[in-house]
Amino acid sequence: MITMLQTAEQLRQGLTTPDELIESALAAAKNSEHVFISILEQRAINDAEASTRRWHRGAQLSAFDGIPYAVKDLLDVAGSRTTAGSITRVDAPIAVEDAAVIAALTALGMIPLGKTNLTEFAYSGLGLNPHFGTPTCDLVVGERRVPGGSSSGSAIAVQQGIVNSAIGTDTAGSIRIPAAFNGLVGYKASTGRYSMEGVHPLAITLDSLGAFAHTVADCVALDAAMRGFKDTVTRAANLSGLRFVVDEGVMSDPALQPAVQQNLVWMMERLRVTGAQVEYRPMVAIARTRELIARAGWLGAIEAWRLLGPIVEGPQGSRMDSRVRARLRSAKKIDSATEDRIRHLRVELMSAIERELDGAILVMPTVKHVAPPMAPLENDDALFAAINLETLSLTMIGSLLDMPGVAIPSGKDCIGYATSTLFSTTRGGDDQLLGACLAIESTLLATGLRT
């Protein structure tokens, strides 16, 4: 595993060139299965040649000039089509401009390698796509497992080492879930952290961007670059000054798999013995949020139906993934009074969680279970719907409350599948969260948990 920061150091020392990086990444991308919907080969080659010339002249645009990354096919990249993972968009107009975050990375010399696969219209937490295939982790232990969604291709591109970082979107868990299932770090930002210009919407209130990488440090570096900064401004916090609250309500959920729970507890013990304050207690605001979603419905579904309903009920609807179509239709019956109630309570709960945490970092499992087997989900729509909802159930909380979150690998189960712990703060607390997670990563590396 070579990280983005290590690649930058190799470039600085002259141990590699952008041309070599792109040649290797393109070969790996072409050899992969279902990871990319389109590969931006000519742009990547041209950009790498220009970057190599800049390095030879000592005129590189940044430390990351020439490093390839992958882009979820929900973001515009000039000269390519944004399919949103849907066969209904295979004839969509070619983008004439890069999305704002892509333009920011290009200004620093980073190179988009290709547009990655995703659940159709980014509307599932499992990552299956019947139109473009489903990418899977190459560390197979027994039967094939789902990659997590919706940002499946971005996660697998990093997991397989095709690139060392990738961009995804997250509306209900679409970065955090595939990060959890594939042993990656996944960072979901607060909704206002990046410009959403050039990003195909799903639910505008909840849509956010973020990053996949093997390390928190890489996610922090990519976050800075996505905002146009040459240098990382976030620094690791002092662990002894951090307070963590583990939600006992979630930890007592009978659906929580033992390995997920045990690995989280062991992880928090490592942080506690090295100076952090760790508290286990029920979080009232979290319990209320879970109840609101279960009883009233999902705000993201309401907004997604408003956007995609005309496609579902139009002549193209029959071409869509039937599982996505059915889930979208289920939101049609949610009336405006219920929507108003959800929005009102959302504001109240966002204030409540801020008071309840009082500056502490919330800790929960990212997902209650490890990646489930794929075959049964492909063959049973009712099972798919049930497992999909269970998979999304914890990440939806942070999405509704606009909490930035970082999913960090916590270990594996007895078979060898990855487990993950989710660290979150309140809206707009991204810098605090990333600084804390840098400290967490440093501590876990020192104590031997992260390898």
N, C-alpha and C positions, 0 to 999 in steps of 0.2 A: 504493500500500500504506500503510494507516494502522495503526500498531501499537496495542496495548492501552494502553501508557504514553502515547502521543500522544493517544489518545482521552481518557484521564484528564485530561491537561493541557487539552484543549479544554473538558471539563466544568468544570474549575476556573476557566477564564477566561470561562465563560459563552458560549462560541462554539457550543455545542450543548446539547441537553437529552436526558435518557433517553427521553422521548417520541419525539423525532426519531430517535434511534438505533434504537429498536425498530421504528418505522414503516419505516425503510429496510431493516433486517435482515429483517423479516417479508416485505417485498416481494421481496427477493432470494431468500429461502428458498423462497417459493411459486413463483418463476420457475425454480428449480433442478430438475434431473432426477436422481432416485434418491439424493439426498444425505441426505434426512431420511425416517425411517420415520413419524414423527409430529411435527407442529409444535405447540408449546404456546402457541397464539396468545392465548387469553384470559388465561392466567396472565402472559404476557409484557406484555400491554397493562396489566393491573392493576398489576403490579409497577413498570412504567415510570411510570405516573401517580403512584404513591406516592413513587417515587424523585425525580421532578421536583419534587413538593411539598417534599420534604426539602431538595433543593438550593436552592430558592427561600427556604427558611427558614434556610439555613446550617446544617442539621442532618444533613448527609449521613453515612451510616454508615461510609464509607471513601472513599478517592480513586477507587475503582472502582464506587461506587454507581451503578447504572443501566446498566452495560456488559453487553451480551448476550454469551453464549458458547454453544457447542454441547456436547451430552452424548452420548457413545456409548450406544446403546440396550442397554447391559449394566448400566447403573446405574439404580436406582429414582429416579424423580421423582414426587412425590405427585400423584395425579390422572391419571397416565398408566400405560400398560401397558409392561412391560419384555419385549420380544419376543426379545432375544438374536439378532435377525436370522433367526429360525426361524418358519416357518409353523405349526409344531407348538405355538407359544405365542401365537397370535393371539387365543386366548380365555383367556389367563392373567389372574389377578386384577389389578385396578387397584391400583397401589401406594398405600398410605395414608400413607407417610412418605418423605421424601427420604433418599437415601443420605447417609452421614455427611459426605462431602466436599461434596455439594450443599448440605447444611444449613449447612456452614461458609461457603460462598460466598454463600448467601442472607443469612446474618447480616451480611455486608459489603455487601449491596445488589446483588450481581451477579445477572443474570437469565438463567435457562436458556431458550434460544430454542426448542430442539427436540431430539428424540432422533434421533441419526444412524445411518445404515445401517452394516452390518458384514457380514463373512462369517458364515454361519450358525454359531451357537454360538461365534463367534470362533476358528474352527478352520481357518485357512489364512493364508498370508502374501501371497496375491495379491489378495484383496478382491472376488472375484466372488460375486454373490448372485442365484440364479435366481428367488427369490421376490419380492424387493423391487427388483430391478434392480441395476445396477452403476454407481456414480457415477464420473465420469472428470474428469481435469484439463481445464480450458477452454483451456489453452495447447497445443492440438493441433498437432503437427508431423507431418504425414502421417497414418498409420493410428492408430486409437485404441489407447491403451496401458492396461494394468491400473493401478488406483489404489494397489495395495498393501493388505495387510490385516494383521490383521483390521479395524483401525479406519479403514476406507476413507472413510466419510462424514465423520468428524471432520476428517480431513486435507483432504478436498476442500472442506468448508465454510470452512476457513481459506484454502486456496489460491485459491478463487473470491472471497474477500473478503466472504462473507456475514457472518462474524464474524471477529474478529482473534485469537481463542483458542478452543481446544476441549479437552475431556477425552477421553482414551482409556484403554484397558487394554493391557497388554503381558505376555504369557506366554512367547512365543518370539521376539518381534520385531514385535508388532502396532502399536506406535507408531513404532518406529525405521524400519521398512521403508516404510510410506506416507509418512513424513516425507522419506525419501531419494528416493523416486520423484517427489515433487511439489515438491522444492526448498524444504522447510520445515525448521525446527528442531523436533526431537522429543525430549522428555525422558522416559525411563523411570526411575522411582525404584527404590530398594531396596524389598524386599517389606514391610518394617516401617514405612515412612515415613508412610503414611496408614492410617486405618481402612478396612477392606474391608466394613464393615457396609452392606448395601443394594446390594452389587455381585454380580451373578450369577456364580458361580464357574465355572472351567474346570479348572484344576489348582491346588489350593490352596497347594501348596508354592511354586509359581513365579508365580502371579498377582500383578501389580503395576499401579499406576496411574501416570498421567503426563499430559503436556501437549503440545499442538501450538501453534505460533505462528510468526510470521515472524522473530522474534529470540530469542536466548538471554535477553535482559533481560525479555521478556514471559513466557517460561517460568519464570524465577526469580520474577517477581511473582505469577504464577498459583500456583506451588508454595506460596508463603507464604500466599496467600489460602486455598488448599485445606486448609491446616493451621490456619486461623483467625487468622492474623496480619494486622493492618491494614497493617503496613509490612514492606518487604523487609529481611530481616536479613543476607542474603548479599551480600558485596561482592566486587568484582573482585580477583583475586589479582595479585601482582607477577609479570609474565611472566618476568622474569629469575631468579626463584626456582623456576620450574617445570621439571620433568623429564618428557619424553615418551619412551616406548618404542614404536617401530613394530615390529610383529611381522613379521619377515622370512619366517617360515613361511607366513603368509597372503599376504604380498605376492608370493611366488613361486608361488602357486597358478595353474596354467595356465588355469583358468576365469575368472580375473580379467580383466575387459575393460580394454584399454589406457587409455582415458580415465579410468576409475575410479582406476587406479593412478597415472597421471601427475598427475591433479589432486590426489590426496592428497600426493604427493611435493612438488608445487609449493606446496601449502598449508603443509606442514611447513617448507619452506625459508623461507617468509615469517615463520614463528614463530622459526626459528633465527636469522635475521639481525637480528631485533629483540630478541634476548636470551635466548630459551628454550634449554634443553639438549635436543637431539633425538638419540636413539640408535636405530639399526636393529640388531636382533638377534632370533634365534629365541626364542620363548617356549615353554619346555618344557611348562608347565602348560596352555597353549592347545592345543598339539599333542596332549597326552594327553586333553584334554577332547573334542576333535574325534574322536579315535579311540574314546573311550568311547561317544559318541553314535552313531557309525557302526556299531559292533560290537554294543553291548548294547541300543540303542534309546533312545527319548526318554521321560524321566520324565514329562513333561507329557502324553504320549499315554497312559501307564498310568493316570494320575489322571483324565484326561478320559474314558477308557473306563469307569472305575469309576463316574463320575457319569452319563455319557450312554448307556452300554451298554443300560440298560433301555429307553430311547427308541428306539435303533437297532433293537433286536430286538423291540420292541413293535409294536402296531398302527399307530403313527404313523411308524414307521421308513421306510416306503415313500414318505412325503411329503417326506423330507429331501433335500437336495442329495446326489446320488449320490456326488460326489467327497468330500464331508465324511464321509458314511457309510462309504465304503470306507477312508478313512484312519483313522477311529476303529476299525473292525473289525480293522485290521492290528495294533493294540496288544493285542488279545484274547489272542494267543498268547504274550505275554511273561509268563513264570512268576514266582512270588514270589521264587525264589532270585536271578533276574536283577535284579529290582527291589531286593532287599536289597543286591546288589553295587553297583548304580548309586548308591544312597543312601550307602553306605559310602565309595565313591570320590569322590562329590560333596564330602563333608566334607573329605576329604584334599586334593582339588584346590583347594578354597576357601582352605585354609591355604597350599598351595603357591604359588598365584598372588599371595597377599599377600607372601610371602617374596620371590618373584622380582621383583615390581614395586618393593618396598621404598619405597613412597611415590610412585613415579612414576605417570604417567597412561598407560594403554594406548591405543594408536592402531591402528585397523584400518579398512578400508573398511566402511561400513554394510552394503552389499550388493555382491556381486561384479559386478553388471551394472546397467544402467539399466532402467527399466520396460519389460517385454517386451510385444509386441503382444498384444492381447486375443483377437482372433478365433480364432487357432489353439488357444488354451487353452480356449476355450468348446467347441470341436468335437473335441477329442482328449483323453480322460481320462488316457491314459498320459503324454502330453506335459505335461498339467497337473500330474500327480503329480511328475514329474521336475523341472520348473521350480520348483514350489512348494518342494520340498526344497532345491534349490540356492539359492533366494531366502532361505530361513530359516537356511541353514547357518552363517552368521557370527553372527547375532544370538542364536541358540540357545546359543552359548557363554556369553555374559554372563548369559543367563537361568538356565542351570543353576547358575552360580557366584554368582548373586544380585548381579551387578555393576550398579550404576546406570550409565546410559549417556546421552549426548547426541549425537544425530545432527545434524551441521552441514553445510549445503550446501558443496560444494567446487568447483563449477563445472558445466560441461556437456560433453557429448560433441560430436562434429562435426556431428551432426544437430540438437542443441539440447535433448537430454534431460538431466535433472539427475543429477549424481553427488553422493556424500555421504561424509563421513568420520565415523567413530564414535569418540568419546572415552569411556573408561570408567575407573572406579576400583573398588576392592574394596568388599565389602558394608558398607553404612552410611556410605560416604564421600561421600554426596550433596552436602553443603555444600562440601567440598573441590572436588568435580567442578564444581559450578555456579559457584563462584568462579573456577576456572581457565577455564571456558568463557566467562565474561564477559570475561576478559582476552583470550582468543582472538578473540572477536567484535570487541572494540575494536581489536585489532591488524589484523585482516583488513579492517575498515572503513577504517582509516587507510591501508592499503596497496592498497586498491582491489579486493580480492577479492570482498567482500560488497557488493552494490548493491541 
